[in-house]
């Protein structure tokens, strides 16, 4: 959790907004949510504007059972 928090806090300090499940969030909240939901998978989407990173989105990904 600490490593993820530090990574996201660094991005946040550079003015990059962080989103979780379609809602604006912050580094502390996202790191906490992802550590609590260790069994869930989240996909990162990086949003660029003219080659500059502006937003990072975390969206839950449904895992399908393989039989």
PDB file of N, CA, C, O and CB in Angstrom:
ATOM      1  N   UNK A   1       0.822  -1.191   0.000  1.00  0.00           N
ATOM      2  CA  UNK A   1       0.000   0.000   0.000  1.00  0.00           C
ATOM      3  C   UNK A   1       0.867   1.256   0.000  1.00  0.00           C
ATOM      4  O   UNK A   1       0.569   2.224  -0.700  1.00  0.00           O
ATOM      5  CB  UNK A   1      -0.936  -0.003   1.204  1.00  0.00           C
ATOM      6  N   UNK A   2       1.939   1.235   0.788  1.00  0.00           N
ATOM      7  CA  UNK A   2       2.800   2.417   0.897  1.00  0.00           C
ATOM      8  C   UNK A   2       3.427   2.769  -0.449  1.00  0.00           C
ATOM      9  O   UNK A   2       3.502   3.943  -0.811  1.00  0.00           O
ATOM     10  CB  UNK A   2       3.899   2.182   1.943  1.00  0.00           C
ATOM     11  N   UNK A   3       3.880   1.756  -1.191  1.00  0.00           N
ATOM     12  CA  UNK A   3       4.505   2.000  -2.494  1.00  0.00           C
ATOM     13  C   UNK A   3       3.504   2.631  -3.463  1.00  0.00           C
ATOM     14  O   UNK A   3       3.833   3.587  -4.165  1.00  0.00           O
ATOM     15  CB  UNK A   3       5.061   0.685  -3.083  1.00  0.00           C
ATOM     16  N   UNK A   4       2.287   2.095  -3.501  1.00  0.00           N
ATOM     17  CA  UNK A   4       1.252   2.643  -4.373  1.00  0.00           C
ATOM     18  C   UNK A   4       0.911   4.070  -3.961  1.00  0.00           C
ATOM     19  O   UNK A   4       0.789   4.955  -4.808  1.00  0.00           O
ATOM     20  CB  UNK A   4      -0.008   1.760  -4.340  1.00  0.00           C
ATOM     21  N   UNK A   5       0.757   4.287  -2.661  1.00  0.00           N
ATOM     22  CA  UNK A   5       0.452   5.632  -2.171  1.00  0.00           C
ATOM     23  C   UNK A   5       1.523   6.634  -2.603  1.00  0.00           C
ATOM     24  O   UNK A   5       1.197   7.716  -3.091  1.00  0.00           O
ATOM     25  CB  UNK A   5       0.323   5.625  -0.642  1.00  0.00           C
ATOM     26  N   UNK A   6       2.793   6.283  -2.427  1.00  0.00           N
ATOM     27  CA  UNK A   6       3.880   7.199  -2.789  1.00  0.00           C
ATOM     28  C   UNK A   6       3.881   7.497  -4.290  1.00  0.00           C
ATOM     29  O   UNK A   6       4.114   8.631  -4.707  1.00  0.00           O
ATOM     30  CB  UNK A   6       5.235   6.607  -2.373  1.00  0.00           C
ATOM     31  N   UNK A   7       3.619   6.466  -5.090  1.00  0.00           N
ATOM     32  CA  UNK A   7       3.552   6.651  -6.549  1.00  0.00           C
ATOM     33  C   UNK A   7       2.420   7.616  -6.915  1.00  0.00           C
ATOM     34  O   UNK A   7       2.618   8.551  -7.690  1.00  0.00           O
ATOM     35  CB  UNK A   7       3.346   5.286  -7.266  1.00  0.00           C
ATOM     36  N   UNK A   8       1.239   7.378  -6.352  1.00  0.00           N
ATOM     37  CA  UNK A   8       0.083   8.213  -6.680  1.00  0.00           C
ATOM     38  C   UNK A   8       0.211   9.615  -6.107  1.00  0.00           C
ATOM     39  O   UNK A   8      -0.206  10.581  -6.747  1.00  0.00           O
ATOM     40  CB  UNK A   8      -1.190   7.566  -6.169  1.00  0.00           C
ATOM     41  N   UNK A   9       0.777   9.746  -4.918  1.00  0.00           N
ATOM     42  CA  UNK A   9       0.975  11.065  -4.318  1.00  0.00           C
ATOM     43  C   UNK A   9       1.916  11.901  -5.176  1.00  0.00           C
ATOM     44  O   UNK A   9       1.717  13.106  -5.330  1.00  0.00           O
ATOM     45  CB  UNK A   9       1.531  10.934  -2.887  1.00  0.00           C
ATOM     46  N   UNK A  10       2.933  11.266  -5.728  1.00  0.00           N
ATOM     47  CA  UNK A  10       3.865  11.967  -6.609  1.00  0.00           C
ATOM     48  C   UNK A  10       3.143  12.490  -7.852  1.00  0.00           C
ATOM     49  O   UNK A  10       3.362  13.626  -8.273  1.00  0.00           O
ATOM     50  CB  UNK A  10       5.023  11.037  -7.016  1.00  0.00           C
ATOM     51  N   UNK A  11       2.293  11.662  -8.428  1.00  0.00           N
ATOM     52  CA  UNK A  11       1.514  12.089  -9.598  1.00  0.00           C
ATOM     53  C   UNK A  11       0.554  13.215  -9.221  1.00  0.00           C
ATOM     54  O   UNK A  11       0.419  14.204  -9.942  1.00  0.00           O
ATOM     55  CB  UNK A  11       0.729  10.896 -10.194  1.00  0.00           C
ATOM     56  N   UNK A  12      -0.094  13.049  -8.105  1.00  0.00           N
ATOM     57  CA  UNK A  12      -1.055  14.049  -7.623  1.00  0.00           C
ATOM     58  C   UNK A  12      -0.364  15.400  -7.387  1.00  0.00           C
ATOM     59  O   UNK A  12      -0.925  16.449  -7.704  1.00  0.00           O
ATOM     60  CB  UNK A  12      -1.731  13.561  -6.318  1.00  0.00           C
ATOM     61  N   UNK A  13       0.836  15.369  -6.839  1.00  0.00           N
ATOM     62  CA  UNK A  13       1.591  16.597  -6.593  1.00  0.00           C
ATOM     63  C   UNK A  13       2.004  17.302  -7.881  1.00  0.00           C
ATOM     64  O   UNK A  13       2.302  18.496  -7.876  1.00  0.00           O
ATOM     65  CB  UNK A  13       2.821  16.287  -5.773  1.00  0.00           C
ATOM     66  N   UNK A  14       2.018  16.558  -8.978  1.00  0.00           N
ATOM     67  CA  UNK A  14       2.321  17.147 -10.289  1.00  0.00           C
ATOM     68  C   UNK A  14       1.063  17.656 -10.986  1.00  0.00           C
ATOM     69  O   UNK A  14       1.125  18.109 -12.128  1.00  0.00           O
ATOM     70  CB  UNK A  14       3.023  16.121 -11.178  1.00  0.00           C
ATOM     71  N   UNK A  15      -0.089  17.583 -10.296  1.00  0.00           N
ATOM     72  CA  UNK A  15      -1.331  18.104 -10.860  1.00  0.00           C
ATOM     73  C   UNK A  15      -2.143  17.088 -11.645  1.00  0.00           C
ATOM     74  O   UNK A  15      -3.113  17.448 -12.311  1.00  0.00           O
ATOM     75  CB  UNK A  15      -1.027  19.251 -11.737  1.00  0.00           C
ATOM     76  N   UNK A  16      -1.756  15.831 -11.573  1.00  0.00           N
ATOM     77  CA  UNK A  16      -2.481  14.775 -12.279  1.00  0.00           C
ATOM     78  C   UNK A  16      -3.627  14.317 -11.385  1.00  0.00           C
ATOM     79  O   UNK A  16      -3.421  13.971 -10.221  1.00  0.00           O
ATOM     80  CB  UNK A  16      -1.534  13.574 -12.651  1.00  0.00           C
ATOM     81  N   UNK A  17      -4.842  14.318 -11.944  1.00  0.00           N
ATOM     82  CA  UNK A  17      -5.996  13.924 -11.147  1.00  0.00           C
ATOM     83  C   UNK A  17      -6.146  12.398 -11.150  1.00  0.00           C
ATOM     84  O   UNK A  17      -5.808  11.718 -12.120  1.00  0.00           O
ATOM     85  CB  UNK A  17      -7.280  14.596 -11.685  1.00  0.00           C
ATOM     86  N   UNK A  18      -6.660  11.894 -10.043  1.00  0.00           N
ATOM     87  CA  UNK A  18      -6.809  10.459  -9.836  1.00  0.00           C
ATOM     88  C   UNK A  18      -8.300  10.146  -9.704  1.00  0.00           C
ATOM     89  O   UNK A  18      -9.025  10.811  -8.965  1.00  0.00           O
ATOM     90  CB  UNK A  18      -6.016   9.982  -8.569  1.00  0.00           C
ATOM     91  N   UNK A  19      -8.738   9.125 -10.433  1.00  0.00           N
ATOM     92  CA  UNK A  19     -10.140   8.717 -10.435  1.00  0.00           C
ATOM     93  C   UNK A  19     -10.246   7.263 -10.010  1.00  0.00           C
ATOM     94  O   UNK A  19      -9.386   6.445 -10.338  1.00  0.00           O
ATOM     95  CB  UNK A  19     -10.775   8.923 -11.830  1.00  0.00           C
ATOM     96  N   UNK A  20     -11.308   6.947  -9.276  1.00  0.00           N
ATOM     97  CA  UNK A  20     -11.581   5.572  -8.867  1.00  0.00           C
ATOM     98  C   UNK A  20     -13.026   5.243  -9.209  1.00  0.00           C
ATOM     99  O   UNK A  20     -13.953   5.883  -8.712  1.00  0.00           O
ATOM    100  CB  UNK A  20     -11.308   5.368  -7.344  1.00  0.00           C
ATOM    101  N   UNK A  21     -13.208   4.247 -10.054  1.00  0.00           N
ATOM    102  CA  UNK A  21     -14.543   3.794 -10.463  1.00  0.00           C
ATOM    103  C   UNK A  21     -15.396   4.951 -11.001  1.00  0.00           C
ATOM    104  O   UNK A  21     -16.594   5.023 -10.726  1.00  0.00           O
ATOM    105  CB  UNK A  21     -15.258   3.128  -9.279  1.00  0.00           C
ATOM    106  N   UNK A  22     -14.777   5.847 -11.762  1.00  0.00           N
ATOM    107  CA  UNK A  22     -15.514   6.928 -12.413  1.00  0.00           C
ATOM    108  C   UNK A  22     -15.712   8.178 -11.577  1.00  0.00           C
ATOM    109  O   UNK A  22     -16.374   9.114 -12.025  1.00  0.00           O
ATOM    110  CB  UNK A  22     -16.826   6.432 -12.823  1.00  0.00           C
ATOM    111  N   UNK A  23     -15.154   8.217 -10.371  1.00  0.00           N
ATOM    112  CA  UNK A  23     -15.318   9.379  -9.493  1.00  0.00           C
ATOM    113  C   UNK A  23     -13.951   9.967  -9.135  1.00  0.00           C
ATOM    114  O   UNK A  23     -12.982   9.231  -8.948  1.00  0.00           O
ATOM    115  CB  UNK A  23     -16.091   8.988  -8.205  1.00  0.00           C
ATOM    116  N   UNK A  24     -13.880  11.289  -9.042  1.00  0.00           N
ATOM    117  CA  UNK A  24     -12.612  11.913  -8.618  1.00  0.00           C
ATOM    118  C   UNK A  24     -12.215  11.394  -7.236  1.00  0.00           C
ATOM    119  O   UNK A  24     -13.063  11.221  -6.361  1.00  0.00           O
ATOM    120  CB  UNK A  24     -12.737  13.471  -8.597  1.00  0.00           C
ATOM    121  N   UNK A  25     -10.939  11.154  -7.056  1.00  0.00           N
ATOM    122  CA  UNK A  25     -10.457  10.597  -5.798  1.00  0.00           C
ATOM    123  C   UNK A  25      -9.111  11.230  -5.463  1.00  0.00           C
ATOM    124  O   UNK A  25      -8.773  12.296  -5.977  1.00  0.00           O
ATOM    125  CB  UNK A  25     -10.339   9.047  -5.880  1.00  0.00           C
ATOM    126  N   UNK A  26      -8.352  10.575  -4.607  1.00  0.00           N
ATOM    127  CA  UNK A  26      -7.017  11.062  -4.261  1.00  0.00           C
ATOM    128  C   UNK A  26      -6.120   9.866  -3.952  1.00  0.00           C
ATOM    129  O   UNK A  26      -6.583   8.730  -3.856  1.00  0.00           O
ATOM    130  CB  UNK A  26      -7.073  12.043  -3.046  1.00  0.00           C
ATOM    131  N   UNK A  27      -4.840  10.144  -3.799  1.00  0.00           N
ATOM    132  CA  UNK A  27      -3.861   9.065  -3.634  1.00  0.00           C
ATOM    133  C   UNK A  27      -4.128   8.217  -2.391  1.00  0.00           C
ATOM    134  O   UNK A  27      -4.025   6.992  -2.448  1.00  0.00           O
ATOM    135  CB  UNK A  27      -2.461   9.646  -3.561  1.00  0.00           C
ATOM    136  N   UNK A  28      -4.463   8.845  -1.290  1.00  0.00           N
ATOM    137  CA  UNK A  28      -4.695   8.107  -0.042  1.00  0.00           C
ATOM    138  C   UNK A  28      -5.909   7.193  -0.164  1.00  0.00           C
ATOM    139  O   UNK A  28      -5.857   6.029   0.234  1.00  0.00           O
ATOM    140  CB  UNK A  28      -4.887   9.082   1.131  1.00  0.00           C
ATOM    141  N   UNK A  29      -6.987   7.713  -0.708  1.00  0.00           N
ATOM    142  CA  UNK A  29      -8.214   6.934  -0.843  1.00  0.00           C
ATOM    143  C   UNK A  29      -8.033   5.748  -1.789  1.00  0.00           C
ATOM    144  O   UNK A  29      -8.475   4.638  -1.489  1.00  0.00           O
ATOM    145  CB  UNK A  29      -9.345   7.823  -1.338  1.00  0.00           C
ATOM    146  N   UNK A  30      -7.390   5.981  -2.920  1.00  0.00           N
ATOM    147  CA  UNK A  30      -7.190   4.906  -3.895  1.00  0.00           C
ATOM    148  C   UNK A  30      -6.279   3.825  -3.310  1.00  0.00           C
ATOM    149  O   UNK A  30      -6.578   2.637  -3.432  1.00  0.00           O
ATOM    150  CB  UNK A  30      -6.590   5.466  -5.210  1.00  0.00           C
ATOM    151  N   UNK A  31      -5.189   4.214  -2.688  1.00  0.00           N
ATOM    152  CA  UNK A  31      -4.280   3.233  -2.090  1.00  0.00           C
ATOM    153  C   UNK A  31      -5.007   2.414  -1.027  1.00  0.00           C
ATOM    154  O   UNK A  31      -4.820   1.200  -0.945  1.00  0.00           O
ATOM    155  CB  UNK A  31      -3.048   3.936  -1.475  1.00  0.00           C
ATOM    156  N   UNK A  32      -5.826   3.064  -0.220  1.00  0.00           N
ATOM    157  CA  UNK A  32      -6.576   2.345   0.817  1.00  0.00           C
ATOM    158  C   UNK A  32      -7.580   1.378   0.214  1.00  0.00           C
ATOM    159  O   UNK A  32      -7.663   0.225   0.638  1.00  0.00           O
ATOM    160  CB  UNK A  32      -7.297   3.329   1.729  1.00  0.00           C
ATOM    161  N   UNK A  33      -8.343   1.838  -0.772  1.00  0.00           N
ATOM    162  CA  UNK A  33      -9.362   0.994  -1.397  1.00  0.00           C
ATOM    163  C   UNK A  33      -8.740  -0.216  -2.084  1.00  0.00           C
ATOM    164  O   UNK A  33      -9.256  -1.328  -1.969  1.00  0.00           O
ATOM    165  CB  UNK A  33     -10.174   1.803  -2.404  1.00  0.00           C
ATOM    166  N   UNK A  34      -7.643  -0.008  -2.793  1.00  0.00           N
ATOM    167  CA  UNK A  34      -7.023  -1.116  -3.499  1.00  0.00           C
ATOM    168  C   UNK A  34      -6.385  -2.113  -2.547  1.00  0.00           C
ATOM    169  O   UNK A  34      -6.341  -3.304  -2.852  1.00  0.00           O
ATOM    170  CB  UNK A  34      -5.990  -0.599  -4.467  1.00  0.00           C
ATOM    171  N   UNK A  35      -5.897  -1.665  -1.416  1.00  0.00           N
ATOM    172  CA  UNK A  35      -5.301  -2.602  -0.459  1.00  0.00           C
ATOM    173  C   UNK A  35      -6.373  -3.411   0.266  1.00  0.00           C
ATOM    174  O   UNK A  35      -6.138  -4.567   0.617  1.00  0.00           O
ATOM    175  CB  UNK A  35      -4.436  -1.848   0.558  1.00  0.00           C
ATOM    176  N   UNK A  36      -7.536  -2.824   0.492  1.00  0.00           N
ATOM    177  CA  UNK A  36      -8.644  -3.531   1.137  1.00  0.00           C
ATOM    178  C   UNK A  36      -9.222  -4.589   0.202  1.00  0.00           C
ATOM    179  O   UNK A  36      -9.637  -5.660   0.643  1.00  0.00           O
ATOM    180  CB  UNK A  36      -9.743  -2.540   1.565  1.00  0.00           C
ATOM    181  N   UNK A  37      -9.245  -4.284  -1.069  1.00  0.00           N
ATOM    182  CA  UNK A  37      -9.836  -5.191  -2.066  1.00  0.00           C
ATOM    183  C   UNK A  37      -8.758  -5.967  -2.805  1.00  0.00           C
ATOM    184  O   UNK A  37      -8.723  -5.973  -4.035  1.00  0.00           O
ATOM    185  CB  UNK A  37     -10.694  -4.406  -3.071  1.00  0.00           C
ATOM    186  N   UNK A  38      -7.885  -6.617  -2.062  1.00  0.00           N
ATOM    187  CA  UNK A  38      -6.758  -7.323  -2.669  1.00  0.00           C
ATOM    188  C   UNK A  38      -7.188  -8.402  -3.657  1.00  0.00           C
ATOM    189  O   UNK A  38      -6.443  -8.701  -4.590  1.00  0.00           O
ATOM    190  CB  UNK A  38      -5.910  -7.941  -1.594  1.00  0.00           C
ATOM    191  N   UNK A  39      -8.365  -8.994  -3.480  1.00  0.00           N
ATOM    192  CA  UNK A  39      -8.833 -10.033  -4.385  1.00  0.00           C
ATOM    193  C   UNK A  39      -9.393  -9.496  -5.682  1.00  0.00           C
ATOM    194  O   UNK A  39      -9.663 -10.265  -6.604  1.00  0.00           O
ATOM    195  CB  UNK A  39      -9.865 -10.855  -3.713  1.00  0.00           C
ATOM    196  N   UNK A  40      -9.571  -8.196  -5.769  1.00  0.00           N
ATOM    197  CA  UNK A  40     -10.119  -7.570  -6.967  1.00  0.00           C
ATOM    198  C   UNK A  40      -8.991  -7.075  -7.858  1.00  0.00           C
ATOM    199  O   UNK A  40      -7.907  -6.731  -7.386  1.00  0.00           O
ATOM    200  CB  UNK A  40     -11.060  -6.412  -6.596  1.00  0.00           C
ATOM    201  N   UNK A  41      -9.268  -7.045  -9.143  1.00  0.00           N
ATOM    202  CA  UNK A  41      -8.295  -6.526 -10.106  1.00  0.00           C
ATOM    203  C   UNK A  41      -8.756  -5.154 -10.592  1.00  0.00           C
ATOM    204  O   UNK A  41      -9.931  -4.947 -10.895  1.00  0.00           O
ATOM    205  CB  UNK A  41      -8.116  -7.507 -11.308  1.00  0.00           C
ATOM    206  N   UNK A  42      -7.824  -4.240 -10.658  1.00  0.00           N
ATOM    207  CA  UNK A  42      -8.113  -2.900 -11.163  1.00  0.00           C
ATOM    208  C   UNK A  42      -7.238  -2.611 -12.360  1.00  0.00           C
ATOM    209  O   UNK A  42      -6.051  -2.939 -12.378  1.00  0.00           O
ATOM    210  CB  UNK A  42      -7.901  -1.836 -10.070  1.00  0.00           C
ATOM    211  N   UNK A  43      -7.843  -1.990 -13.364  1.00  0.00           N
ATOM    212  CA  UNK A  43      -7.127  -1.607 -14.563  1.00  0.00           C
ATOM    213  C   UNK A  43      -6.806  -0.118 -14.464  1.00  0.00           C
ATOM    214  O   UNK A  43      -7.649   0.683 -14.059  1.00  0.00           O
ATOM    215  CB  UNK A  43      -7.957  -1.929 -15.848  1.00  0.00           C
ATOM    216  N   UNK A  44      -5.606   0.235 -14.829  1.00  0.00           N
ATOM    217  CA  UNK A  44      -5.210   1.644 -14.881  1.00  0.00           C
ATOM    218  C   UNK A  44      -5.399   2.153 -16.297  1.00  0.00           C
ATOM    219  O   UNK A  44      -5.004   1.499 -17.262  1.00  0.00           O
ATOM    220  CB  UNK A  44      -3.735   1.837 -14.418  1.00  0.00           C
ATOM    221  N   UNK A  45      -5.998   3.312 -16.411  1.00  0.00           N
ATOM    222  CA  UNK A  45      -6.097   4.013 -17.682  1.00  0.00           C
ATOM    223  C   UNK A  45      -5.392   5.345 -17.519  1.00  0.00           C
ATOM    224  O   UNK A  45      -5.691   6.115 -16.606  1.00  0.00           O
ATOM    225  CB  UNK A  45      -7.588   4.203 -18.128  1.00  0.00           C
ATOM    226  N   UNK A  46      -4.452   5.608 -18.415  1.00  0.00           N
ATOM    227  CA  UNK A  46      -3.725   6.866 -18.386  1.00  0.00           C
ATOM    228  C   UNK A  46      -4.326   7.790 -19.438  1.00  0.00           C
ATOM    229  O   UNK A  46      -4.406   7.425 -20.611  1.00  0.00           O
ATOM    230  CB  UNK A  46      -2.201   6.645 -18.633  1.00  0.00           C
ATOM    231  N   UNK A  47      -4.746   8.981 -19.029  1.00  0.00           N
ATOM    232  CA  UNK A  47      -5.394   9.936 -19.925  1.00  0.00           C
ATOM    233  C   UNK A  47      -4.394  11.048 -20.239  1.00  0.00           C
ATOM    234  O   UNK A  47      -3.930  11.763 -19.351  1.00  0.00           O
ATOM    235  CB  UNK A  47      -6.708  10.519 -19.287  1.00  0.00           C
ATOM    236  N   UNK A  48      -4.079  11.170 -21.521  1.00  0.00           N
ATOM    237  CA  UNK A  48      -3.129  12.172 -21.979  1.00  0.00           C
ATOM    238  C   UNK A  48      -3.833  13.264 -22.772  1.00  0.00           C
ATOM    239  O   UNK A  48      -4.843  13.010 -23.430  1.00  0.00           O
ATOM    240  CB  UNK A  48      -2.037  11.523 -22.826  1.00  0.00           C
ATOM    241  N   UNK A  49      -3.301  14.475 -22.710  1.00  0.00           N
ATOM    242  CA  UNK A  49      -3.778  15.591 -23.507  1.00  0.00           C
ATOM    243  C   UNK A  49      -2.552  16.216 -24.163  1.00  0.00           C
ATOM    244  O   UNK A  49      -1.695  16.791 -23.491  1.00  0.00           O
ATOM    245  CB  UNK A  49      -4.575  16.639 -22.636  1.00  0.00           C
ATOM    246  N   UNK A  50      -2.485  16.093 -25.467  1.00  0.00           N
ATOM    247  CA  UNK A  50      -1.348  16.595 -26.237  1.00  0.00           C
ATOM    248  C   UNK A  50      -0.024  16.049 -25.700  1.00  0.00           C
ATOM    249  O   UNK A  50       0.955  16.783 -25.571  1.00  0.00           O
ATOM    250  CB  UNK A  50      -1.331  18.124 -26.215  1.00  0.00           C
ATOM    251  N   UNK A  51      -0.010  14.748 -25.389  1.00  0.00           N
ATOM    252  CA  UNK A  51       1.193  14.080 -24.943  1.00  0.00           C
ATOM    253  C   UNK A  51       1.548  14.265 -23.479  1.00  0.00           C
ATOM    254  O   UNK A  51       2.587  13.782 -23.029  1.00  0.00           O
ATOM    255  CB  UNK A  51       2.304  14.536 -25.748  1.00  0.00           C
ATOM    256  N   UNK A  52       0.691  14.962 -22.723  1.00  0.00           N
ATOM    257  CA  UNK A  52       0.948  15.218 -21.306  1.00  0.00           C
ATOM    258  C   UNK A  52      -0.063  14.444 -20.471  1.00  0.00           C
ATOM    259  O   UNK A  52      -1.269  14.532 -20.703  1.00  0.00           O
ATOM    260  CB  UNK A  52       0.877  16.741 -20.989  1.00  0.00           C
ATOM    261  N   UNK A  53       0.437  13.683 -19.493  1.00  0.00           N
ATOM    262  CA  UNK A  53      -0.448  12.917 -18.620  1.00  0.00           C
ATOM    263  C   UNK A  53      -1.290  13.868 -17.780  1.00  0.00           C
ATOM    264  O   UNK A  53      -0.748  14.719 -17.075  1.00  0.00           O
ATOM    265  CB  UNK A  53       0.365  11.963 -17.711  1.00  0.00           C
ATOM    266  N   UNK A  54      -2.613  13.731 -17.850  1.00  0.00           N
ATOM    267  CA  UNK A  54      -3.527  14.610 -17.118  1.00  0.00           C
ATOM    268  C   UNK A  54      -4.296  13.886 -16.024  1.00  0.00           C
ATOM    269  O   UNK A  54      -4.574  14.467 -14.975  1.00  0.00           O
ATOM    270  CB  UNK A  54      -4.499  15.246 -18.073  1.00  0.00           C
ATOM    271  N   UNK A  55      -4.648  12.608 -16.260  1.00  0.00           N
ATOM    272  CA  UNK A  55      -5.472  11.852 -15.325  1.00  0.00           C
ATOM    273  C   UNK A  55      -5.030  10.395 -15.319  1.00  0.00           C
ATOM    274  O   UNK A  55      -4.491   9.882 -16.300  1.00  0.00           O
ATOM    275  CB  UNK A  55      -6.970  11.965 -15.692  1.00  0.00           C
ATOM    276  N   UNK A  56      -5.273   9.746 -14.187  1.00  0.00           N
ATOM    277  CA  UNK A  56      -5.117   8.296 -14.108  1.00  0.00           C
ATOM    278  C   UNK A  56      -6.408   7.751 -13.503  1.00  0.00           C
ATOM    279  O   UNK A  56      -6.872   8.217 -12.462  1.00  0.00           O
ATOM    280  CB  UNK A  56      -3.844   7.881 -13.250  1.00  0.00           C
ATOM    281  N   UNK A  57      -6.973   6.758 -14.176  1.00  0.00           N
ATOM    282  CA  UNK A  57      -8.243   6.165 -13.752  1.00  0.00           C
ATOM    283  C   UNK A  57      -8.004   4.728 -13.304  1.00  0.00           C
ATOM    284  O   UNK A  57      -7.253   3.983 -13.934  1.00  0.00           O
ATOM    285  CB  UNK A  57      -9.293   6.215 -14.901  1.00  0.00           C
ATOM    286  N   UNK A  58      -8.651   4.353 -12.215  1.00  0.00           N
ATOM    287  CA  UNK A  58      -8.629   2.975 -11.730  1.00  0.00           C
ATOM    288  C   UNK A  58     -10.052   2.439 -11.821  1.00  0.00           C
ATOM    289  O   UNK A  58     -10.967   2.957 -11.180  1.00  0.00           O
ATOM    290  CB  UNK A  58      -8.072   2.884 -10.256  1.00  0.00           C
ATOM    291  N   UNK A  59     -10.225   1.391 -12.628  1.00  0.00           N
ATOM    292  CA  UNK A  59     -11.538   0.776 -12.802  1.00  0.00           C
ATOM    293  C   UNK A  59     -11.449  -0.706 -12.494  1.00  0.00           C
ATOM    294  O   UNK A  59     -10.530  -1.396 -12.935  1.00  0.00           O
ATOM    295  CB  UNK A  59     -12.070   1.000 -14.232  1.00  0.00           C
ATOM    296  N   UNK A  60     -12.423  -1.184 -11.729  1.00  0.00           N
ATOM    297  CA  UNK A  60     -12.461  -2.600 -11.350  1.00  0.00           C
ATOM    298  C   UNK A  60     -12.738  -3.446 -12.590  1.00  0.00           C
ATOM    299  O   UNK A  60     -13.581  -3.112 -13.423  1.00  0.00           O
ATOM    300  CB  UNK A  60     -13.543  -2.858 -10.255  1.00  0.00           C
ATOM    301  N   UNK A  61     -12.003  -4.544 -12.685  1.00  0.00           N
ATOM    302  CA  UNK A  61     -12.152  -5.463 -13.812  1.00  0.00           C
ATOM    303  C   UNK A  61     -12.728  -6.759 -13.276  1.00  0.00           C
ATOM    304  O   UNK A  61     -12.207  -7.333 -12.320  1.00  0.00           O
ATOM    305  CB  UNK A  61     -10.785  -5.708 -14.546  1.00  0.00           C
ATOM    306  N   UNK A  62     -13.804  -7.218 -13.895  1.00  0.00           N
ATOM    307  CA  UNK A  62     -14.404  -8.490 -13.488  1.00  0.00           C
ATOM    308  C   UNK A  62     -13.540  -9.632 -13.988  1.00  0.00           C
ATOM    309  O   UNK A  62     -13.150  -9.684 -15.154  1.00  0.00           O
ATOM    310  CB  UNK A  62     -15.853  -8.624 -14.027  1.00  0.00           C
ATOM    311  N   UNK A  63     -13.254 -10.543 -13.073  1.00  0.00           N
ATOM    312  CA  UNK A  63     -12.506 -11.749 -13.435  1.00  0.00           C
ATOM    313  C   UNK A  63     -13.498 -12.855 -13.702  1.00  0.00           C
ATOM    314  O   UNK A  63     -14.423 -13.086 -12.923  1.00  0.00           O
ATOM    315  CB  UNK A  63     -11.499 -12.163 -12.316  1.00  0.00           C
ATOM    316  N   UNK A  64     -13.295 -13.531 -14.810  1.00  0.00           N
ATOM    317  CA  UNK A  64     -14.164 -14.658 -15.128  1.00  0.00           C
ATOM    318  C   UNK A  64     -13.454 -15.935 -14.693  1.00  0.00           C
ATOM    319  O   UNK A  64     -12.261 -16.125 -14.930  1.00  0.00           O
ATOM    320  CB  UNK A  64     -14.519 -14.696 -16.659  1.00  0.00           C
ATOM    321  N   UNK A  65     -14.213 -16.785 -14.061  1.00  0.00           N
ATOM    322  CA  UNK A  65     -13.652 -18.075 -13.616  1.00  0.00           C
ATOM    323  C   UNK A  65     -13.302 -18.921 -14.833  1.00  0.00           C
ATOM    324  O   UNK A  65     -14.096 -19.055 -15.763  1.00  0.00           O
ATOM    325  CB  UNK A  65     -14.657 -18.839 -12.692  1.00  0.00           C
ATOM    326  N   UNK A  66     -12.105 -19.486 -14.810  1.00  0.00           N
ATOM    327  CA  UNK A  66     -11.683 -20.379 -15.882  1.00  0.00           C
ATOM    328  C   UNK A  66     -11.961 -21.806 -15.445  1.00  0.00           C
ATOM    329  O   UNK A  66     -11.535 -22.228 -14.370  1.00  0.00           O
ATOM    330  CB  UNK A  66     -10.173 -20.181 -16.231  1.00  0.00           C
ATOM    331  N   UNK A  67     -12.666 -22.537 -16.266  1.00  0.00           N
ATOM    332  CA  UNK A  67     -13.001 -23.933 -15.922  1.00  0.00           C
ATOM    333  C   UNK A  67     -12.246 -24.897 -16.802  1.00  0.00           C
ATOM    334  O   UNK A  67     -12.398 -26.111 -16.660  1.00  0.00           O
ATOM    335  CB  UNK A  67     -14.508 -24.184 -16.052  1.00  0.00           C
TER     336      UNK A  67
END
